[in-house]
């Protein structure tokens, strides 16, 4: 979203290298290659789901790269008072560490945070992606899912990193199971007494016995709920496979490339951010498209770039999903070992 300052000669050199045959990049990658992506889930113990992602970390230097931390937290909202929405809602927030953007003023940093928050909120919060298990009691109580993302370092391609970290945190999120209950006094019953004032035995046996904690009509009459799970247990978000990924096409006609570093971002006139979700292996949904920069595109170019972007997004999606499932296995094994030691 922001670009580092480069001189005119450096910009011209980077552009000429990218358009050369074969293309040349400063770190030796091909035009469509990503830098090393490191991902770990469950990094925030007090969150309902969390993930930390780094793109481009230098293995020998122990630092560098674009680093993003994402976490989710569930809160109960009251639908009847107007604080919540029936079916639940998702609220996204992006914060940028000042150390990641030392060249930006306070106002510019606020603007960057706002722009990134809008991009994430409009995409993640779209009704087509809304999970169905954020309802606690229909028309009464629901979950508010807060998705907070912090950019710790920016070495380029921060929007793609933002969505990857968000997807990983949402994938990791557990919604505590709830059990609705209704509190009421036992119903008054009509009894018939004989002339001596004693209840007839046959009538006494026919009187229905009602519990003050009867939950058989809980969907219609529930007034509150209880949590059978601990705060860090529960079920995954419904439809978590649909959470999108973003690929940024850095456009330098007649070519384009992926995962730009900061100097490369500063050397291209236009970037296209394409966000795709994949509900099934054979379907792709373009969730959002944004252009950044002073360049222009015609309709035919846009169609071609969208087709290319879908292919790149599917490859990224599959690689990320494989890593997330590996993380699930790793954490399950770790939890089982911890339980066995008790």
Secondary structure as the mmCIF struct_conf table of DSSP 4:
data_model
#
loop_
_struct_conf.conf_type_id
_struct_conf.id
_struct_conf.beg_label_comp_id
_struct_conf.beg_label_asym_id
_struct_conf.beg_label_seq_id
_struct_conf.end_label_comp_id
_struct_conf.end_label_asym_id
_struct_conf.end_label_seq_id
HELX_RH_AL_P HELX_RH_AL_P1 UNK A 8 UNK A 18
TURN_TY1_P TURN_TY1_P1 UNK A 19 UNK A 19
BEND BEND1 UNK A 20 UNK A 22
TURN_TY1_P TURN_TY1_P2 UNK A 26 UNK A 27
TURN_TY1_P TURN_TY1_P3 UNK A 31 UNK A 32
HELX_LH_PP_P HELX_LH_PP_P1 UNK A 33 UNK A 36
STRN STRN1 UNK A 37 UNK A 41
TURN_TY1_P TURN_TY1_P4 UNK A 45 UNK A 46
BEND BEND2 UNK A 47 UNK A 48
STRN STRN2 UNK A 49 UNK A 55
BEND BEND3 UNK A 56 UNK A 56
STRN STRN3 UNK A 58 UNK A 58
TURN_TY1_P TURN_TY1_P5 UNK A 59 UNK A 62
STRN STRN4 UNK A 63 UNK A 63
BEND BEND4 UNK A 65 UNK A 65
STRN STRN5 UNK A 66 UNK A 78
TURN_TY1_P TURN_TY1_P6 UNK A 79 UNK A 82
BEND BEND5 UNK A 83 UNK A 84
TURN_TY1_P TURN_TY1_P7 UNK A 86 UNK A 87
STRN STRN6 UNK A 89 UNK A 96
HELX_RH_3T_P HELX_RH_3T_P1 UNK A 98 UNK A 101
TURN_TY1_P TURN_TY1_P8 UNK A 102 UNK A 103
BEND BEND6 UNK A 104 UNK A 104
HELX_RH_AL_P HELX_RH_AL_P2 UNK A 106 UNK A 124
TURN_TY1_P TURN_TY1_P9 UNK A 125 UNK A 125
HELX_RH_3T_P HELX_RH_3T_P2 UNK A 127 UNK A 129
BEND BEND7 UNK A 132 UNK A 132
STRN STRN7 UNK A 135 UNK A 137
TURN_TY1_P TURN_TY1_P10 UNK A 138 UNK A 140
STRN STRN8 UNK A 141 UNK A 153
BEND BEND8 UNK A 155 UNK A 156
HELX_RH_AL_P HELX_RH_AL_P3 UNK A 158 UNK A 172
STRN STRN9 UNK A 174 UNK A 175
HELX_LH_PP_P HELX_LH_PP_P2 UNK A 176 UNK A 177
STRN STRN10 UNK A 178 UNK A 181
HELX_LH_PP_P HELX_LH_PP_P3 UNK A 185 UNK A 188
STRN STRN11 UNK A 193 UNK A 193
TURN_TY1_P TURN_TY1_P11 UNK A 195 UNK A 196
BEND BEND9 UNK A 197 UNK A 197
HELX_LH_PP_P HELX_LH_PP_P4 UNK A 198 UNK A 198
STRN STRN12 UNK A 199 UNK A 199
HELX_LH_PP_P HELX_LH_PP_P5 UNK A 200 UNK A 200
HELX_RH_AL_P HELX_RH_AL_P4 UNK A 201 UNK A 206
BEND BEND10 UNK A 207 UNK A 207
HELX_LH_PP_P HELX_LH_PP_P6 UNK A 208 UNK A 209
TURN_TY1_P TURN_TY1_P12 UNK A 212 UNK A 213
TURN_TY1_P TURN_TY1_P13 UNK A 216 UNK A 217
HELX_RH_AL_P HELX_RH_AL_P5 UNK A 218 UNK A 221
STRN STRN13 UNK A 224 UNK A 227
BEND BEND11 UNK A 228 UNK A 229
TURN_TY1_P TURN_TY1_P14 UNK A 231 UNK A 232
BEND BEND12 UNK A 234 UNK A 234
STRN STRN14 UNK A 235 UNK A 236
HELX_LH_PP_P HELX_LH_PP_P7 UNK A 237 UNK A 237
TURN_TY1_P TURN_TY1_P15 UNK A 238 UNK A 239
HELX_RH_3T_P HELX_RH_3T_P3 UNK A 240 UNK A 242
STRN STRN15 UNK A 245 UNK A 252
TURN_TY1_P TURN_TY1_P16 UNK A 253 UNK A 254
STRN STRN16 UNK A 255 UNK A 257
BEND BEND13 UNK A 258 UNK A 259
HELX_RH_AL_P HELX_RH_AL_P6 UNK A 262 UNK A 265
TURN_TY1_P TURN_TY1_P17 UNK A 266 UNK A 267
BEND BEND14 UNK A 269 UNK A 269
STRN STRN17 UNK A 270 UNK A 277
BEND BEND15 UNK A 279 UNK A 280
TURN_TY1_P TURN_TY1_P18 UNK A 281 UNK A 282
STRN STRN18 UNK A 285 UNK A 292
BEND BEND16 UNK A 293 UNK A 294
HELX_RH_AL_P HELX_RH_AL_P7 UNK A 299 UNK A 340
TURN_TY1_P TURN_TY1_P19 UNK A 341 UNK A 341
#
